[in-house]
Structure formats: C-alpha cells, structure tokens
C-alpha cells in the first residue's frame, strides 16, 4: 500500500505539521511526498521514510513569477483547486490507497477540494488511522476543536484525511542511537520526479500570491515560534514591539480572541478553539489571561512563557516559565537584548 502526502514547506524545509503527517503515513505503507516548490528537501524527507518525491514546480502550474501568470517575480503561489487536481492525478498514477495532508488551513482546504473532485469522503484532524481489509480504514479524529474524539470507519478505494497538528508526535524514521526506529526503515535513496500536471483553466481561477519576506516563511499553524498578544497589549499600536520580537526570533504573531473582537488584529492571527491550534517550539504569551478556549489552541506548544501583571492569571498554570511584570517594559528590554546579541 502507498500513502501520498502533501508536504508544506517552512522556508526550505518541511513544516513541522507536515512532518507529523509523514510520521502517521509510515504506518500505512510506502510513503510518497508531493511538494509544490522549485526544489525538494530530499534529506529531510528521506529521514521521515519517504521513498519518492513528486516535485511540482510553480512554472508547471502557470504560476511562476515572471512566467506570464500575472505574479510578480520571486513570489510563491498557491492555487487550492490546482493543487487538488494534481493530487488526484498523482493518486491515480501511483496507485495510492490514502492521501494525507497536515490539518492546517491549507491542508484542509486542498483535501476538501480533492474530495469534491474525486467524489471520495474526507476526514479532517485525524490522530490515528489503521488500514482494515483493503478499502476500509479505521480512524480516530478530533471533533469540536478537540473536545472529544470520534472513532469512525472510512470505506473508500482511496482514503483522504488530514492529520491533527497537535496530537501526532513528530518522529523521524532515522534510527536512534543504539535503537530501532518505528515503522519501515529509512530508504537507502530517494527518487525525485518532476511532475507536470494536466490542468484546466478553471483550476487556476482561485489563486494566492504570498511574498516569503512578508510572511516570514511560516504560517501561524506551522511556525516554530509564536509571540501572542492579548488585551494587555493595550490596542493596535501595542503590537509593534511584538512584531519586532517575532521577527528577531524567526516567528509570527498570534492573538487572543478579545483582540480580534476589538478589531485590533485580523481573525487569521487568532490562537484558540475558534481560531488556529498551534504547535510551536515556543509560545510567548504577552498580556493574555488564558481562557480555556485559548488554552485549547496553544496547549500543543512545547514550551510556554507567559508575561502578565496578574500573578493569578489562568495561563500561568500552563506556563513553563512566567514573568510577572508589565509587558510594555519586558518586551522592549527583551528586544534590546536580542539586538545586542546580533551586533557583531
């Protein structure tokens, strides 16, 4: 059996959420990866058990900057229906029994399109998938933003599902020192196939261009560092220091629900049950009280640092470290210290 995995990139490397999807895919059989980019991170993919990579270059979608697609040179392009059409063709070509993606906004959108194109069922935010007699897969998935787990059975010739970004461990297939890795062995070599999909003009009607410099190379769902701001930031202007800090740490800014309710920042930056669930290496929560809905969104962070003037704020119970103080004093001091470390 073969699993086909859509791999999103964080800069030039696979996003952490996609590595989690690759980890789960190893339990389903041989793992093939699909990468929409100019180059594929072969070493990183091989270490997660990938045997074949299908590289779809922007030019083959008619989206490369300067190729006549109306996209400025140097910009990365995303066309959800075109990506889904490409996956449909590759699934048929490779004989895949399952197609996976990370449970990010992009992964869920592309696989929803794939389900519409192929007429196949799609399950989102799965934590466990087990093949059961060929056309059947037993799965466990998050429902109600992870408040409950659903056991289900999917009957389809090709299973489509996304992997919950905060519930599947990121485990390399490379053997640990003195041990044996779970799943199939790391392939001795990895084959890269440059794939040119057959697309219709309608597949490219909806598309987005994103500047890597402006995006910082990561989305909220895939960022390794998230600097969060809440009511304590004080207003829209108070986010400038947080933006600078996120830039120095190579991360992105996230916000609590009250911030979006006040109209200070867009909803796409909201962390929480009704926003984005994050799994960064570090979550720095600034002026956030920590309502249960917010904790549901950031509980997957490996380390949480809270900055708050209230020693009784609920988020402190979930933080690895806490600074009881005014973020308007703490953040500038932290920014200054980071700048000093970068000065030759």
C-alpha positions as CSV (number, residue, x, y, z in Angstrom):
1,X,0.0,0.0,0.0
2,X,1.1,3.5,-0.8
3,X,0.4,6.8,1.1
4,X,0.6,10.1,-0.8
5,X,1.4,13.0,1.5
6,X,1.1,16.7,0.6
7,X,4.2,18.4,2.2
8,X,4.1,22.1,3.1
9,X,7.3,24.0,3.5
10,X,8.5,26.3,6.2
11,X,11.2,28.2,4.3
12,X,13.2,25.5,2.5
13,X,12.4,22.7,5.0
14,X,9.2,20.6,5.6
15,X,6.8,22.3,8.0
16,X,6.5,20.6,11.4
17,X,2.9,19.9,10.8
18,X,3.8,18.0,7.6
19,X,6.4,16.0,9.4
20,X,3.7,14.8,11.8
21,X,1.6,13.8,8.8
22,X,4.6,11.9,7.4
23,X,5.1,10.1,10.7
24,X,1.5,8.9,10.7
25,X,1.7,7.9,7.0
26,X,4.5,5.4,7.7
27,X,2.0,3.2,9.5
28,X,0.0,2.9,6.2
29,X,2.8,1.6,3.9
30,X,5.2,3.1,1.4
31,X,5.3,6.9,1.7
32,X,5.4,9.2,-1.3
33,X,5.6,13.0,-0.9
34,X,4.2,15.8,-3.1
35,X,6.0,19.2,-2.8
36,X,4.8,22.3,-4.7
37,X,8.1,24.3,-4.9
38,X,11.2,24.8,-7.0
39,X,13.2,22.3,-5.0
40,X,12.5,19.5,-2.6
41,X,14.2,19.0,0.8
42,X,15.4,15.5,-0.1
43,X,17.4,14.7,3.0
44,X,14.7,15.8,5.4
45,X,12.0,13.8,3.6
46,X,14.2,10.7,3.4
47,X,14.8,10.8,7.1
48,X,11.0,10.5,7.6
49,X,10.7,7.4,5.4
50,X,9.8,9.0,2.0
51,X,10.8,6.9,-0.9
52,X,9.6,9.0,-3.8
53,X,9.1,12.8,-4.1
54,X,6.9,14.3,-6.8
55,X,8.1,17.9,-7.3
56,X,5.6,20.3,-8.8
57,X,7.4,23.4,-9.9
58,X,5.4,26.7,-9.9
59,X,6.0,27.1,-13.6
60,X,4.2,23.9,-14.4
61,X,1.1,25.4,-12.8
62,X,1.4,28.6,-14.8
63,X,2.1,30.4,-11.5
64,X,5.8,31.1,-11.5
65,X,6.7,34.8,-11.1
66,X,7.6,36.3,-14.4
67,X,6.1,33.4,-16.4
68,X,3.1,35.3,-17.7
69,X,0.8,34.2,-14.9
70,X,0.5,37.8,-13.6
71,X,2.5,37.0,-10.5
72,X,5.5,39.3,-9.5
73,X,8.9,37.6,-9.8
74,X,10.0,35.9,-6.6
75,X,6.6,35.3,-5.1
76,X,5.2,31.9,-4.0
77,X,1.8,31.0,-5.4
78,X,-1.0,28.8,-4.1
79,X,-4.0,27.6,-6.1
80,X,-6.0,25.2,-4.0
81,X,-8.0,23.6,-6.8
82,X,-4.9,23.2,-9.0
83,X,-3.1,21.5,-6.1
84,X,-6.0,19.2,-5.5
85,X,-6.3,18.3,-9.2
86,X,-2.5,17.5,-9.2
87,X,-3.0,15.2,-6.1
88,X,-5.9,13.5,-7.9
89,X,-3.7,12.7,-10.9
90,X,-0.8,11.5,-8.8
91,X,-3.0,9.3,-6.6
92,X,-4.2,7.5,-9.7
93,X,-0.7,7.3,-11.2
94,X,0.9,5.9,-8.0
95,X,-2.0,3.6,-7.0
96,X,-2.2,5.4,-3.6
97,X,-4.6,3.9,-1.1
98,X,-4.5,7.0,1.0
99,X,-3.8,10.8,0.5
100,X,-2.8,12.8,3.6
101,X,-2.1,16.4,4.5
102,X,-1.4,18.3,7.7
103,X,-4.5,19.6,9.4
104,X,-3.6,23.2,8.6
105,X,-5.8,25.7,6.8
106,X,-4.1,24.9,3.5
107,X,-4.1,21.1,4.1
108,X,-7.8,21.0,4.9
109,X,-8.7,23.2,2.0
110,X,-6.8,21.2,-0.6
111,X,-8.1,17.9,0.6
112,X,-11.6,19.3,0.7
113,X,-11.2,20.2,-3.0
114,X,-9.7,16.8,-3.7
115,X,-12.8,15.1,-2.1
116,X,-15.1,17.3,-4.3
117,X,-13.1,16.5,-7.5
118,X,-12.9,12.7,-6.9
119,X,-16.2,12.2,-5.0
120,X,-14.3,10.5,-2.2
121,X,-15.0,11.1,1.5
122,X,-12.5,13.2,3.5
123,X,-11.9,13.1,7.3
124,X,-10.2,16.0,9.0
125,X,-7.9,16.3,12.0
126,X,-7.2,12.6,12.5
127,X,-5.0,11.3,15.3
128,X,-4.8,7.6,14.3
129,X,-5.5,5.8,11.1
130,X,-5.4,2.0,10.7
131,X,-5.9,0.1,7.4
132,X,-8.5,-2.6,7.8
133,X,-9.1,-5.1,5.0
134,X,-8.1,-3.1,1.9
135,X,-10.9,-0.5,1.2
136,X,-11.6,0.3,4.8
137,X,-9.7,2.5,7.3
138,X,-10.4,2.8,11.0
139,X,-9.6,6.2,12.3
140,X,-9.8,8.4,15.4
141,X,-10.3,12.2,14.8
142,X,-10.8,15.4,16.7
143,X,-14.3,16.8,16.9
144,X,-15.5,20.1,18.4
145,X,-12.0,21.6,18.3
146,X,-10.5,18.6,20.1
147,X,-13.0,18.5,23.0
148,X,-13.9,14.9,22.0
149,X,-12.5,12.1,20.0
150,X,-14.6,10.2,17.4
151,X,-14.0,6.6,16.3
152,X,-15.0,6.1,12.7
153,X,-14.7,3.8,9.8
154,X,-14.0,5.1,6.3
155,X,-14.9,2.9,3.3
156,X,-13.4,4.2,0.1
157,X,-10.9,3.0,-2.5
158,X,-8.7,5.9,-1.6
159,X,-8.8,7.4,1.9
160,X,-8.5,11.2,2.2
161,X,-7.6,12.7,5.6
162,X,-5.7,15.4,7.3
163,X,-3.6,14.9,10.4
164,X,-4.2,16.8,13.7
165,X,-1.3,19.2,14.1
166,X,-1.0,18.8,17.9
167,X,-1.8,15.2,18.6
168,X,0.7,13.2,16.5
169,X,4.3,13.1,17.5
170,X,6.9,14.3,15.1
171,X,9.1,11.1,14.9
172,X,11.9,10.7,12.4
173,X,12.3,7.3,10.7
174,X,16.1,7.5,11.2
175,X,17.3,5.0,13.8
176,X,18.1,6.5,17.2
177,X,21.5,5.7,18.8
178,X,21.6,2.0,19.6
179,X,17.9,1.5,18.8
180,X,15.5,0.7,16.0
181,X,13.0,3.2,14.6
182,X,9.3,2.5,14.4
183,X,7.8,1.7,11.0
184,X,9.6,1.0,7.7
185,X,13.4,1.6,7.5
186,X,14.8,4.8,6.1
187,X,15.2,4.3,2.3
188,X,18.7,4.0,1.1
189,X,17.9,6.6,-1.6
190,X,15.1,8.8,-2.5
191,X,13.8,9.3,-6.0
192,X,12.7,12.8,-7.2
193,X,10.2,13.0,-10.0
194,X,9.5,16.4,-11.6
195,X,5.7,16.3,-12.2
196,X,3.8,18.4,-14.7
197,X,0.1,18.1,-14.0
198,X,-2.7,18.5,-16.6
199,X,-4.9,21.4,-15.5
200,X,-7.9,23.2,-16.8
201,X,-8.1,27.0,-16.9
202,X,-10.9,26.8,-14.2
203,X,-8.4,25.1,-11.8
204,X,-6.4,28.4,-11.7
205,X,-9.3,30.8,-11.2
206,X,-8.7,31.0,-7.4
207,X,-5.0,31.6,-6.5
208,X,-3.0,33.5,-4.0
209,X,0.5,35.0,-4.1
210,X,2.5,35.4,-0.9
211,X,5.8,37.1,-0.5
212,X,8.2,35.0,1.6
213,X,9.7,38.1,3.1
214,X,6.3,39.4,4.2
215,X,5.2,36.0,5.5
216,X,8.4,35.2,7.5
217,X,8.4,31.8,5.8
218,X,5.8,30.3,8.2
219,X,2.1,30.4,9.0
220,X,0.6,30.5,12.4
221,X,-0.1,26.8,12.3
222,X,3.4,25.8,11.3
223,X,5.6,28.5,13.0
224,X,8.3,27.3,15.4
225,X,7.9,30.4,17.5
226,X,4.7,32.3,18.2
227,X,4.6,35.6,20.1
228,X,1.0,36.1,21.4
229,X,-0.7,39.3,22.4
230,X,-3.9,39.8,24.4
231,X,-5.9,42.6,26.0
232,X,-2.9,43.6,28.0
233,X,-1.2,44.9,24.8
234,X,-3.5,47.8,25.0
235,X,-4.5,48.4,21.4
236,X,-3.5,48.1,17.8
237,X,-0.3,50.2,18.2
238,X,0.9,48.0,21.1
239,X,1.7,45.2,18.7
240,X,4.6,46.9,17.0
241,X,7.1,45.6,19.7
242,X,5.6,42.1,19.5
243,X,6.1,42.2,15.7
244,X,9.7,43.1,16.1
245,X,10.3,40.4,18.7
246,X,8.7,37.8,16.5
247,X,11.0,38.9,13.7
248,X,14.1,38.6,15.8
249,X,13.0,35.1,16.9
250,X,12.1,34.0,13.4
251,X,8.4,33.6,14.4
252,X,5.0,35.1,13.9
253,X,2.4,37.0,15.9
254,X,-0.7,35.4,17.3
255,X,-3.5,36.9,19.3
256,X,-6.3,36.0,21.7
257,X,-10.0,36.2,20.9
258,X,-10.6,39.5,22.6
259,X,-8.0,41.2,20.3
260,X,-9.9,40.1,17.2
261,X,-13.3,41.0,18.8
262,X,-12.0,44.5,19.4
263,X,-10.8,44.7,15.8
264,X,-7.2,45.2,16.7
265,X,-5.9,42.3,14.6
266,X,-7.4,40.0,11.9
267,X,-9.1,36.7,12.8
268,X,-6.5,34.7,10.9
269,X,-4.0,35.5,13.7
270,X,-6.3,34.2,16.5
271,X,-5.0,31.3,18.6
272,X,-7.7,29.2,20.3
273,X,-10.6,26.9,20.0
274,X,-12.3,29.2,17.4
275,X,-9.0,30.2,15.8
276,X,-5.8,28.3,15.0
277,X,-4.4,25.5,17.0
278,X,-0.6,25.9,17.2
279,X,2.3,23.6,18.0
280,X,5.4,25.8,18.1
281,X,8.7,25.1,20.0
282,X,8.0,28.3,21.9
283,X,4.8,30.2,22.7
284,X,5.4,33.6,24.3
285,X,2.1,34.8,25.7
286,X,2.0,38.5,26.4
287,X,-0.8,40.1,28.3
288,X,-3.1,37.1,27.8
289,X,-5.2,35.9,30.7
290,X,-5.6,32.3,29.3
291,X,-9.2,31.4,29.0
292,X,-9.9,27.7,28.4
293,X,-10.7,28.4,24.7
294,X,-7.3,30.0,24.3
295,X,-5.5,27.2,26.1
296,X,-7.2,24.7,23.7
297,X,-5.4,26.4,20.9
298,X,-1.9,26.7,22.4
299,X,-1.7,23.5,24.6
300,X,0.3,21.8,21.8
301,X,3.3,24.2,22.3
302,X,6.4,22.5,23.6
303,X,7.2,25.5,25.9
304,X,5.0,28.3,27.1
305,X,6.4,31.5,28.6
306,X,3.8,34.0,30.0
307,X,4.3,37.7,30.6
308,X,1.5,39.1,32.8
309,X,0.9,41.6,35.5
310,X,-1.6,39.3,37.2
311,X,0.0,36.5,39.3
312,X,-3.3,34.8,39.3
313,X,-3.9,34.7,35.5
314,X,-5.0,31.2,34.5
315,X,-2.4,30.9,31.8
316,X,0.4,30.8,34.5
317,X,-0.9,27.3,35.4
318,X,0.0,26.1,31.9
319,X,3.3,28.1,31.5
320,X,6.8,26.6,31.9
321,X,8.1,30.0,32.9
322,X,6.3,33.2,33.9
323,X,7.4,36.8,34.1
324,X,5.2,38.8,36.5
325,X,5.5,42.3,35.1
326,X,4.4,44.9,32.6
327,X,4.9,43.6,29.0
328,X,5.5,47.2,27.9
329,X,8.7,47.1,29.9
330,X,9.6,43.5,29.5
331,X,9.2,43.2,25.7
332,X,11.4,46.3,24.8
333,X,14.1,45.0,27.2
334,X,14.0,41.6,25.5
335,X,14.1,43.2,22.1
336,X,17.1,45.3,23.1
337,X,18.9,42.2,24.5
338,X,18.3,40.2,21.3
339,X,19.6,43.1,19.1
340,X,22.7,43.3,21.2
341,X,23.4,39.6,20.7
342,X,23.1,40.1,16.9
343,X,25.5,43.0,16.9
344,X,29.0,41.8,15.7
